[in-house]
Amino acid sequence: MNILLVAPYGGVPGGISRWTGHVIEYYKEHGRQDCELDLVPMGRTMFVNAGSSIAYRLWTAFKDYRAILQDYRTKLRSKPYDVMHLTSSASLSLIKDLYIIHKAKRRGAKTIVHFRFGRIPELAQQRNWEWQLLVKVVKAVDKAIVIDKKSYDTLLAQGFTNIELLPNPVAPAVTDIVTANATVPRQPRTLLFAGHVVKSKGVFELLEACSALSDIHLRLVGYITPDMREQIDAIYKGVAWLTLCGERPYEEVIREMLACDVFILPTYTEGFPNVILESMACGCAIVTTPVGAIPEMLEETDGRRYGLMVEPQNAELLKEAIEKMLSDEALKAECRANVQQRVNERYNIGSVWQQMVDIWGKC
């Protein structure tokens, strides 16, 4: 099979870009017998988040995608592709997605859209312009892949029959880094957040919760805009318990996970967050929110606990959960052992790769 993968890679760092990197790495080492995989990298050079205005999003999209779409058209003409696999974060990008799908179908390729977010149930209730565009995309493709069970069930309930469920894999490099750093000691009462330092990741609720805790150290690791840093500094500059680390090399982030006492992601919305997978692989005790695929990743099974989840945007409940995880050593040890076992069983990249190859073959 000839597969054309159209996905973010390079540019502004993000979860989809890292997923692409994991897939390309595995393909080069183990997947060449399954297919011939080419990539059109769609990495953004300009940072956009949920709070960005529509005007700013349109302006950055025009600047970023003009050259990318030219590269895509050139690649499509270079040889016959059996399948075009497009990753999507929805919103206004759905307009671009429809264009990409149309061009692939005109060249005779089967088409897949891979939704990399967990808001589909909410969109189905809202029935807004984004939902209408998403429906057009799902109708246009041969297969639509989602990354969480709620989205899968929602689309099936809407009458779609071309839906597939595919989890994210844990990065192969994580296991190697964990093994190489097996002696890194846990730092008592050190809390870690890793990801884009933005409001929608629950950063302000986390800061508020931590300000009410004693004898803790919170480390925020990840990309932070000057504006966001200024907002945090306006309230918390100089406090002894907070360190804004900024971006760090991937291996450093994994070592931070290995060293923390509790990993925290109080996010408002997610798809299938890589940082939860990575923290599971590092054997972290995790406090997070039940959004996107996180409930599936950390669901209690047969009385075995895997982490604590609290509703988003609730600093008081978040503080209580962090306090419980810090103080209950038995709970902490149980969660650490269970998440590491689960990630190795459910989310190893070899298994996820084979599921993806099977989806390509079913188009």
N, C-alpha and C positions, 0 to 999 in steps of 0.2 A: 504494500500500500504506500502511496505517496501522500503524505500529510503536510498541510501548510498550517502551522500554528501562528496565530496572530494574537500577540499578548504583550503586555508591558515587560520590558527588560532593559535595565539600565535607567538612566535619568533619575528622577526623584525616587528615593527608596520607598518601598511599600510591600504589603503582603502579597499582592498578585505578582509583582516583579520577582520576589523571592521564590514563589511557587514555580514560575517559569524557569528560574535558574536550577531548581531541583530537578525538574522534568528534563531539561537539556542535559544536565550532568548525568542523570541515570541513562538517558538514551545513548549518550556517547560511550558509556561503559558497558551497558548491558542490553540495550534495546534495539540495536541495529538489525537484528535478525527478524524483528517484528514489523518494521516499517522503514521508510526513508522519510525523515522528519526535517522540514525546513522551517525557519522562523522569520517572521516579520516583526521586529522589535518595535513596540509601540510605547516605550517609556516616555513619560512626560518630563519636560525640562523645567516646568513651572509648577510650583506647589499649589494644589487645590484641595480644599476640604469641605465638609458639610456647611460651614459658615460662609463660604465664598459666595459673592453675589452672582446672579445670572449673567450680568454684563461681563464680569471678570472671567467667568467660566467660558463664555463664548469667545472672548478675546484670546485667552490662553489656548483654547482648543484650536482656533484658527491658526495661531502661530505654531503650535506643536504638530498638528495633524496634516498640514499642507504637504510637507516633505514625506511624512510617513505614508500617506495614502498614495503618493506617487511611487514610492518603493513597493507598496503592496500591489499596485497594478502591474508594475514591471515583473514582480515575482510570479504573479498569476500567469503571465504570458510566457514565462520561461520554460514551463513544462506542464503536462497534464496532471492535475492533482485529483486524487480520489476523494479526499475530504479536506475541507477548510474548517479548522477549529478556532473559534473566536472567543476570547475571554471578554466579559463585560461587567462593568460596575454600574450599569444602568444610568439613571438620571438623563441629562441632555445627551450623553454619549450614545443613547439608543438611536438617535438620528444617524450618527456615524455608523453604528452597527448595521442598520438597514441598508446603507450604501454598500458596506463591505459584503454583506450577504448577497445582495443583488448581483454584484460583480462576480462573485464566485459561482453562483448559479448559472450565469450567462456563459461561464467557461466550462460548464458541465460537472462541477464538483458538488458532492454532497456537502451539506452545511451543518455545523454544530455551533450553538451559542452556549457558553459556559458562564452562568451567572455567579459572580464571586461576591455576593452580599446576602444578607439575611433578612431583607425588608419585604420580601414578596407577600407574606401574610398581611402586613399592614397596608401595602399597596392595593391588595385585592379588596380590602375593606373601604379604602378611600375612593377607589374608582376615579382617580385624578388623571391628569394628562400623562404622568409617568406610567401609570398602569395601562393606559390605552396604547402607548408606544410599546410597552413590554409585550402586550398581547399580540401586536402586529409582528414583533420579532419572533415570538414563539410559533406563530402560525407560518412564518416564512421559512423556518429551518426544518431540517430532517430530524434533528435531536436537540433538545434543550437540557443541559445538565445543571442541576442545583447541588448545593453543598450541605444542605441541612434538611432534616426530615419534615419540618413544618412547611417549608417552601414546596417540597415534593408533594405533600398531601394537599396543599392549597391548590396547586396547579392541576392535580388529578381531579379535585373536586370541581374545578372550573370546566372539566370536560376534555382536557388535553390528554392525549395518549402517547405523546412523543417525549416524555419526561424521563430522565435518568438521574439517579442519586450517586454522587461520587465524593467521598471525603478527601480532604487534603492529606498528603503524606508528611511524615516528619522528615526533615532534611537528612540525607545519608551522612553528611558531615557532622551532625550533632552527636551521633553515637561515637564517632572517632574522637571528638573533642571531649566528650564526657569520660571516655576511657582514659585519655591522656591526662585528664585532670582529676583522677579519682581521689587524690589525697587533699583536694581543696577543702578546707574546713568550713562548716556553716558558721556564719557570724550571728550570734544571738541577738534577737530583736532588731535585725536589719531587714527592712522591707524594701522590695524592689518592684518598680513599674518599668516596663520596657515597651516602647512603641512610639508613635507620633505623639508628642506632648501637645494635645489639643483638647478643647473643652469636651468634645463628644466622646473622648476616652475616659471621662469621669475624673479628670485630673483635679478639678477644684473641689469635688466631693472628697477625694482622697486626701488632699491637703487639709481640708477642714477636719476630717476624721482624725488625721495624725496629730493635728494641733491639740486635740483633746486626750491624746495618749501620752504616757510618761515613759521615759527611758527607751525611746526608739530612734532609729536612724532610717530615713526614707531616701532612697536613691531613684531619681527619675532619669532613665536612660533612653535616648531617642532624639530624633530631629525636633528642634524647637525653633519657631520663628522669632525674630527680634521682638515682635509685638507681644507674643505669648510670654516670652521671658520678662518683658516689661510689666505685664499684668501680674505675674507671679511675684516679681521683685517688689511691686507696690505694697504687697501685704506681708510677704515672708522673707524678704531680703535680710540676710544676717542671722536667721534662726539656726541654732546649732544642729537641729535634727534633720535638716534638708540639704541634699546635694543635687544640683542640676548638672548632670554629667554630659548632656548633649549626645551627639552621635558617637558610636564606638564601633570598631571593627567587629565583624560577626563573632569571631572566636572570643573576644572580650565579653560580649553580651552573654554568651553561653557560660563563661566563667562567673559572671555576675549572678546568673541563675543558680549555679552550683553553690555559690557562697551565701546566698540570701537565706534568711530564716523563713520568710513567707513571700510568695510572689502574688502581686495584686494587679488585677485588670478590671476596674469598675466601669467598663464601657457601656455606652447607651445603646449601641447597635453594632452588630458584627455579622460576618459571614461564617467563616471557619478559621478563626484566628491562629496564625502560625505561632504566635508567642505562647499561646496556651499549649499547643503541641510540644514546643521546645521546652517549656517549663515542666511539662509532664515527663519528657525524656530525661530531664535533669533531676527528676525525683523531688520536685518542689511541693511544699504545702501551698495550696492555691486558694485565694479568695477572689471571687469574680461575680459577674452578673449573668442571669439565665437568658441570654439573648443569642440569636443565630443558632449555631450548632453547639454552643457551649454546654447546654443541658445534656446533649447526647454524649459529649466527651467526658463529662464528669458525673453522669447519672449514677445514683446509688444502686447497686445490684446485689441481690442476695444479702442485704445487710452490710455490704462492704462500702465504706465511704471513700470518696475521691477528692473532695474539696468542699468549700462552703460557697453558696451563691446567695446574693441578696439583690433586691430590686434596684434597678438603676436610679441614679439621682437622689439617693437617700443617704446622706452622710452619717446620720445617727446609726442606722442599721449596719452600714459599712464599718463604722468604728467598733460596734459590738462584735461583728464577725472577726475582724482582725484581732481584737482582744481575746476572743475565744480561741482562735488558732494559736496565738502566741502563748497562751497560758495552759492549754491542754496538750501536754506532751504526747499522750497516747493517741489522740486524734491526729496530731501532726505526723507522728511516725506511721500510722495506718495509711493516711492519705499519700504520703511520700512513696511508700512501697506499692500501693495499688495503682497510682497513676503511671508509674514507670512500667509496670507489667502490662497495663492496658495499652499504652502507646506502642509498645513493641509487638503486641498481638494484633491490634486493629489497624494501625496506621503506618506500618512499614511501607516503604516506597515501592518495593517489589510487588506487593499485593495491589496497591493502588494503581501502579502502572498497568498491570494486567487487566484490571477492570476498565481502564481507559482504552486500551487496545481492543477489548471486547466491544466497547461502545462504537469505536471507529468501524469495526467489522460489521456491526448491525445496521449501519446507515444505508 
